[in-house]
Amino acid sequence: MSAAEPGARAVPTETPLGRVRGLGASGEGAHHWWEERLSSIGLLLLLVWLIVSLLRMPALDFDSIRAWLAQPLAATPMLLLVFATFWHAKMGLLVIVEDYVHEEGGKLFWLVLINFFAVFAGALAAFCVLKIALGGSAD
């Protein structure tokens, strides 16, 4: 009986370790897991920076925030916080959709929508930070 005949068992060519190194169905599980963990750590550090910075400010009115964000050492971490927040949210939502939406059409719809939303919302938030930092008005 050859391997091409019905009922024939194929002999696995991979070792058990080789199958484990496949990292899951998509082959990117460990990389994605590390990206989520590292972005979580970065977000935590940036949020601590933001809270400490805001607590050290004399007032939280628009002029004080604008003067604070006009400093490069304030605007740069704020932009990093914006980008890291939307990147992390996008990764988490994509994992939820990939794991729990089983219909291919619906899955594709949600994956595209999440990606577009993350890019649009992140760009809008970055624009707002830059507008304030570069002296724009509240309008």
Secondary structure, DSSP 8 states (H G I E B T S, - for coil): --TTSTT------S-HHHHHTT-SSSS-HHHHHHHHHHHHHHHHHHHHHHHHHHHHSS--SHHHHHHHHTSHHHHHHHHHHHHHHHHHHHHHHHHHHHHH--SHHHHHHHHHHHHHHHHHHHHHHHHHHHHHHTT----
